[in-house]
Amino acid sequence: MVQAKDWFQVQPGGALRGSTRVPGDKSISHRAVMFGALAQGETHVRDWLPAGDTEASLSAVQQLGVQIDRLSPTELVVHGGKLIAPTAPLDLVNAGTGIRLLAGIMAGQPFPSVLDGSEQLRRRPMNRVIAPLRLMGADIEGDDGRAPLTVRPAHLRGIEYHMPMASAQVKSAVLLAGLFADGPTTVTQPGPARDHTERMLTAMGADLAVTPETATLTPGKALHAINFDVPGDISSAAFLIVAALLMPGSDVTLHNVSLNPTRTGILDALREMGADITVEEMGLQAGDPVGTIRVCHSALRGVRVGGDVVVRMIDEFPVFMVAALAAEGETFVKDAGELRVKETDRLKVMTGELSALGAAITETEDGFYLFGPQQLAGAKVFGHDDHRISMSLVVAGLGASGQTTVLDAECAADSFPGFADTLQRLGADVTIHELAHP
């Protein structure tokens, strides 16, 4: 039985209008504290994301002896240069990015460590980072391929690693371990994957050569501290974008959003569906292109999604499923099996919870298909302690007939603190309640 803590109450109807910013990019915020810890000097970070997952990474870095000055919830100064042995296991809570990237860093340290987290995190696969790190000589083991991870000191060697599937977390773990190896490390990816690690390490002075298919890190150059602003997270923006597309009369502008091309698959897919989305690039932040996104209510049509674009929108599929339900015709998604090993099995969970709202969706091994448009009916649904599931169900509730209650509202703060407040400012009737059982 799912246990409820806080919950969202969603009333349907009403246009979303106005402009806002979304919280800082989660992927970049994780890397800011970790890379800053390795760099010589003071790394000054503004617009950092103070969310559950990133706070876990920050706490783990502090356990490694790194001083972090908190000038405000979103502004940090990381005093880097040296890590020390932790006195207890490093608790990454629910942060999959945090534990996988930190595994690469800890593999190169002269002291042992244990990386652990919540029961949810302990269910997520870790062999994808354990295997390449062992090829480098790392002494790392998991509990049947899962957390907790035990890491002991070892001599690391540079390798050429061909990833079996595109994964920014695996690529990053191997490159970070490569900082401590005895020779160059090359990672080859079979398709596009997020490149925040490459952009940020290059900006901090790493000897990194990048092509569309490979990244080669040559150790020997110390990382140096930099100052940067974290751009807004397009994964968080996606919830507001889809909500505006679905609600008649909506016109929403989102400022300072990361437009990293390895992350904008959701924009491409929605535009193919006929979405009225205008993007204006404004420059670079933390190595990423940033800009303004304007989105207006649109009549959508079904599309087929597969191949490389799947990796470029993997975190946005829960809310994309909501958009697909409002689209005319068939939407068919394939090559998205990675969704089954996120915080939850997002294919199974979203199919089940949207079905509770009256949706008809056919789940496949690596995706789903459905025919729309479909009118949802308000009901009680569960977020399953998965921030993207919880927020996607809120967006679904905005277009439903009748009130929708989404249990597990508190997990939205893992990536989008203030989610309900932001929707309220734009005109949506969404509130958070705090009680054991609504």
URZIKA-V874688 format. One record per residue. N is the residue number from 1. OMEGA is omega in degrees with one decimal (999 if undefined). NEAR is the number of other ideal C-beta (glycine too) atoms within 12 Angstrom. Layout:
BEGIN
((N/OMEGA/NEAR) (N/OMEGA/NEAR))
END
This chain:
BEGIN
((1/179.1/6) (2/177.6/24) (3/-177.8/15) (4/169.3/27) (5/174.5/25) (6/175.5/28) (7/174.2/36) (8/168.9/46) (9/-173.4/31) (10/172.7/43) (11/-176.3/24) (12/172.9/29) (13/176.1/24) (14/177.8/25) (15/171.7/22) (16/-177.2/38) (17/177.1/25) (18/180.0/23) (19/-178.5/22) (20/170.5/36) (21/175.4/33) (22/-178.9/41) (23/-179.3/43) (24/-176.9/45) (25/-176.6/47) (26/-179.0/47) (27/-179.6/47) (28/-179.2/47) (29/173.5/52) (30/-175.3/48) (31/-178.3/54) (32/-177.4/51) (33/-178.5/48) (34/-178.8/50) (35/176.1/48) (36/177.9/47) (37/-178.7/44) (38/-173.1/43) (39/174.8/38) (40/176.9/21) (41/-175.3/23) (42/175.8/23) (43/-177.4/40) (44/-174.9/26) (45/175.8/45) (46/-179.3/26) (47/175.3/35) (48/-178.3/41) (49/178.3/47) (50/-176.2/33) (51/-175.0/40) (52/-176.6/35) (53/-177.2/45) (54/175.9/46) (55/177.5/33) (56/177.1/38) (57/179.1/49) (58/-179.7/40) (59/179.3/28) (60/178.6/40) (61/176.9/43) (62/176.4/29) (63/178.7/29) (64/173.8/35) (65/-177.6/22) (66/177.0/32) (67/176.6/23) (68/177.2/32) (69/-179.2/19) (70/-179.5/19) (71/174.4/17) (72/178.0/13) (73/-175.1/22) (74/-178.8/25) (75/-175.3/25) (76/165.1/40) (77/-178.3/27) (78/179.4/40) (79/-171.6/26) (80/173.9/34) (81/-177.1/23) (82/174.2/20) (83/176.7/31) (84/-177.0/18) (85/176.9/20) (86/-179.0/26) (87/-179.8/14) (88/175.7/16) (89/177.5/25) (90/-174.0/41) (91/179.4/30) (92/176.2/42) (93/-178.9/34) (94/-167.7/39) (95/176.6/44) (96/176.0/47) (97/-177.8/48) (98/-175.5/47) (99/-177.3/48) (100/177.8/48) (101/-178.7/51) (102/176.4/52) (103/177.7/50) (104/179.4/48) (105/-175.3/47) (106/178.7/47) (107/-178.0/45) (108/-176.8/39) (109/-177.8/34) (110/179.3/19) (111/-178.9/21) (112/177.0/23) (113/174.5/37) (114/-180.0/30) (115/-173.5/47) (116/-180.0/33) (117/-177.7/38) (118/175.1/27) (119/177.3/15) (120/-179.9/31) (121/-179.8/38) (122/177.3/27) (123/-173.8/25) (124/-174.3/35) (125/179.5/28) (126/179.3/39) (127/-179.8/26) (128/172.9/33) (129/179.0/47) (130/-174.3/35) (131/-179.9/26) (132/178.2/41) (133/176.0/45) (134/176.0/29) (135/178.0/28) (136/-178.4/40) (137/-177.5/25) (138/174.6/40) (139/-175.6/26) (140/178.0/42) (141/177.4/27) (142/176.9/31) (143/-176.0/22) (144/176.9/14) (145/-179.5/20) (146/176.4/28) (147/6.4/40) (148/176.4/29) (149/176.6/43) (150/-176.1/25) (151/178.5/41) (152/-179.2/23) (153/179.4/20) (154/176.1/27) (155/-177.9/18) (156/176.0/35) (157/175.7/24) (158/-179.4/30) (159/166.2/29) (160/-174.7/22) (161/177.4/36) (162/-178.2/20) (163/177.5/33) (164/175.9/18) (165/-178.7/27) (166/-180.0/32) (167/178.3/35) (168/-178.5/44) (169/178.0/43) (170/178.6/41) (171/-178.6/48) (172/179.7/48) (173/-178.5/48) (174/179.6/51) (175/178.5/55) (176/173.9/47) (177/179.0/47) (178/175.9/46) (179/-175.2/42) (180/-176.9/35) (181/-176.3/34) (182/179.0/20) (183/-175.9/21) (184/175.3/27) (185/179.6/43) (186/175.6/29) (187/176.2/44) (188/-178.2/26) (189/-177.0/34) (190/-179.7/22) (191/-176.9/27) (192/173.5/29) (193/-177.3/39) (194/-175.5/43) (195/179.2/38) (196/-178.8/42) (197/-179.3/48) (198/-178.5/37) (199/-175.6/36) (200/178.1/44) (201/177.3/42) (202/179.2/26) (203/-178.4/29) (204/170.4/35) (205/179.1/23) (206/176.4/34) (207/-171.5/25) (208/177.0/35) (209/-172.6/20) (210/168.5/26) (211/178.2/14) (212/-177.3/17) (213/-172.0/20) (214/169.1/26) (215/-179.4/38) (216/179.0/30) (217/175.7/41) (218/-176.9/21) (219/175.7/28) (220/177.8/18) (221/178.6/19) (222/173.3/20) (223/177.0/34) (224/-177.0/22) (225/176.0/28) (226/173.3/32) (227/177.3/24) (228/175.3/35) (229/178.7/30) (230/178.1/44) (231/177.8/47) (232/-174.2/43) (233/179.9/48) (234/176.0/48) (235/174.6/49) (236/178.7/48) (237/-175.8/49) (238/180.0/45) (239/179.1/50) (240/179.1/52) (241/-178.8/49) (242/178.2/49) (243/179.8/45) (244/178.4/44) (245/-173.3/45) (246/-172.0/47) (247/-178.8/36) (248/179.4/22) (249/-175.2/18) (250/176.8/34) (251/-172.3/25) (252/176.0/41) (253/-179.9/29) (254/-174.7/41) (255/168.7/25) (256/-179.2/36) (257/175.0/45) (258/177.8/50) (259/177.5/34) (260/-174.4/37) (261/175.7/26) (262/-177.2/37) (263/-169.6/40) (264/177.4/34) (265/179.9/39) (266/177.8/45) (267/179.4/38) (268/-178.4/28) (269/-179.3/41) (270/176.4/41) (271/177.6/26) (272/177.0/25) (273/-179.4/35) (274/-178.1/22) (275/176.0/35) (276/-178.4/23) (277/178.4/40) (278/-177.9/20) (279/176.8/30) (280/178.4/18) (281/-174.1/21) (282/-178.9/21) (283/-177.8/17) (284/170.8/20) (285/-178.0/34) (286/179.6/44) (287/-177.9/35) (288/167.7/39) (289/179.4/26) (290/179.5/37) (291/-177.0/29) (292/177.8/28) (293/174.2/41) (294/-177.2/30) (295/179.1/40) (296/177.3/26) (297/-175.6/29) (298/168.9/31) (299/-174.4/20) (300/174.7/33) (301/-178.4/24) (302/-178.9/29) (303/171.6/31) (304/-176.5/23) (305/176.8/37) (306/176.7/26) (307/-172.8/22) (308/-176.7/23) (309/-179.1/33) (310/179.7/32) (311/-176.8/37) (312/177.8/35) (313/-170.8/43) (314/-178.8/42) (315/-175.0/45) (316/-176.1/45) (317/177.4/45) (318/-179.8/48) (319/173.0/45) (320/177.7/51) (321/177.1/50) (322/177.5/48) (323/-177.9/52) (324/179.2/48) (325/179.5/43) (326/-174.6/42) (327/178.5/36) (328/176.3/21) (329/-174.9/22) (330/166.5/24) (331/-176.8/37) (332/-179.4/25) (333/175.5/42) (334/177.0/24) (335/-176.2/30) (336/179.8/39) (337/178.2/25) (338/179.1/33) (339/-177.8/37) (340/-177.7/26) (341/171.6/29) (342/178.6/36) (343/171.4/38) (344/166.5/34) (345/-169.7/27) (346/174.2/39) (347/-178.7/35) (348/-175.1/27) (349/-179.6/35) (350/177.2/47) (351/-179.2/35) (352/-176.7/26) (353/176.2/41) (354/174.7/45) (355/177.0/26) (356/175.8/27) (357/176.7/40) (358/-177.2/23) (359/173.1/35) (360/-176.9/21) (361/175.4/35) (362/179.5/21) (363/175.1/28) (364/-178.1/21) (365/-175.9/16) (366/179.4/23) (367/-178.4/34) (368/167.7/41) (369/-179.0/29) (370/176.3/33) (371/-179.1/21) (372/2.3/31) (373/177.8/25) (374/176.5/31) (375/179.2/19) (376/177.8/35) (377/-178.6/22) (378/-178.7/29) (379/173.9/27) (380/-179.3/27) (381/-173.1/43) (382/176.8/33) (383/176.3/43) (384/179.2/32) (385/179.4/33) (386/-173.0/42) (387/-176.8/46) (388/174.2/47) (389/-177.3/47) (390/-177.6/49) (391/177.1/48) (392/179.0/52) (393/173.4/53) (394/178.6/52) (395/177.0/50) (396/-179.8/49) (397/179.1/48) (398/-179.4/49) (399/-178.3/45) (400/173.0/36) (401/-177.7/20) (402/-175.7/21) (403/174.3/27) (404/175.1/43) (405/179.9/35) (406/178.0/48) (407/-176.4/38) (408/179.2/37) (409/-174.2/40) (410/-177.8/31) (411/176.6/41) (412/-179.5/41) (413/174.6/34) (414/-179.5/45) (415/-174.6/44) (416/173.8/45) (417/-179.0/33) (418/-177.5/27) (419/-178.9/45) (420/179.2/34) (421/179.6/19) (422/177.7/32) (423/178.7/40) (424/-179.8/24) (425/179.4/19) (426/174.8/34) (427/-180.0/26) (428/177.8/38) (429/-178.9/26) (430/177.5/41) (431/174.7/25) (432/175.2/33) (433/-177.3/21) (434/177.9/16) (435/-177.8/15) (436/-178.2/11) (437/178.9/15) (438/999/23))
END
